[in-house]
Amino acid sequence: MSRSLAEDLAELLVGIQRLLRRRLRRGLTEPRLSGAQVELLRLVAANPGTRVSAAAKELYLAGNSVSTLVNQLVEAGLLRRERDPRDRRAALLHPTPEGSARLEAWDVRRSALVREQVARLSEDERAAITAALPALRRLAEGLQEEGEAT
């Protein structure tokens, strides 16, 4: 039975992400973060002052799952939680300087790793990836829009 484009693409994207994480975790001296912890930290760094409920919605996770991740990242010194002055029951999330630095270091290493691998490709392969980027962006936008509608 032949595989569909959708199946091949989904498997490839997950595989690339997994391989990137594994390669980036090699040689780390600080404790490893889970993929979900990195996603939450990245979301909060891009949107300081995010509420736990908004983070849960954005990450498509249950609120108690995000609360657990927040507690882990606060304990690790990568996030800080402060009370929302407009609603004392809610917490606003902010990256700590250490959390921001850790994300920046991760991003620098990730970019270098991908750049190194892309440089190994032929000119035609790089051109094919470049040509596919607009379609991949549209795919990501469609997934985002669909997620926001639910």
N, C-alpha and C positions, 0 to 999 in steps of 0.2 A: 504494500500500500504506500503510495507516495504521500509525502508530507506537504502541507500547504505552506504558502508564503508566511501566513500568520503564525503558524506553529514554529517554523524555522526561525523567524525573526524574534518571537518571544523567547525561545530557548537560547538564541545567540545573545540577546540583550542581558538576560539573567546570567548567562555564563561569563560574559565580559565583566559585569559588575562583580561577580563572585571572584574572578581571577584578579581583578584590580584590588579588591579588599585584601585578598591573601598576600599579594605581592607587597602591598603597602604596609601590612602588619609585620612583615619580616623586619627584624632589627629594631623594633620599637622598644624603648626603655620604659615608657610609661605604661600603665595598665591599658589593655585593649578595650575599645568601645565596641558595642554591638552595632550592627547596621541601623537598628531603630534609634539607638542613642545618638549616632552621628546625624541621622535625619532630623531628629528633634533639635539637636544643637545647631544644625545648619539653618533650620527654619527660624529658630529664635534669633540667631545672629542676623538673619536677613530682615527680621521683623521684631526688633526689640520691643518689649512691652506686650507681647502676645499672651493671651490668657490660655490656660490649660485647655479649656473647652474649644477654643479656636484652633489650637494645635492639634487636638484630637480629630477635629473635623477635617483639617487640612491633610493630616497624615492617614486618615481613614482608620483610626484606631479607637478603641473604647476609651472613655475618659479615665477609668481606673488604670488602664495600661499606661496612658501618658503620665498619670500621677506617679506611677511606679518609676517610670523613666526619669521624670523630673527629680524625684527623691534621690535616685542613683547619681544623677549628674550634679545635683546640689552637694551631695556628700563627697563627690569627687572634686568639688571646687570649680566646676566648669559652668555651672548656671547659678544664678541667684534668683530668689523668689521675693517679691515684695507685694504688699497688700495694695489692691486697687483702691485709690482714694475715693472713687465714685461708688464702689461696691465692696465693702470690707470683707465680704465672704469670698471674693474672687482674688486670685493671685496673678500678678503680672510677672512674666519671665524675662530675664535679661542674661546675656552671656557674661561671664566674668572675663577679665583680661586674659586669664589662663585659657579659658574656653575659646576665646577668639584667636589666641595665638596657636592653639592646638589645631583648630580648623584651618587656619592659614597655612601652617606647616603641612598638614595633610593635603591641601589643595596644590601647594607647590610641588610636593612629591608626586601627586597624581598626574599633574600636568607634565612633569618631566618624564614620568614613566610612559604615558601615552605618546608624547612627542618622540621618545626613543623608538617606540614600536612603529609609529607611523613613518619614521625616517627609514625603517627597514623595508617598507613596501615599495613596489615599483611605482614609477610615475603614473602609469595607467591605473593602478590600484588606488593611489591617492586621489586621482581625478574622479574615479568612480565613487569614492566616499564623499568627496566634496560635492559631487552632483546629487548624492542621496540626502545630504544634510537638510535641504528645504523640506523634503517629504517626511523625514524623521521629525523635524520640528513641528510640522502639521499634525503628525501622529500624536506627539506629546500634547499639543494644544487640544486635540480632540479628546484625549483621555482626561485632560484637566477640565474641559468644558462639561463633559459627561459626568465627571465626579462632582462638579459644582451644582449640577442640576438635580442630583439625588440627595 
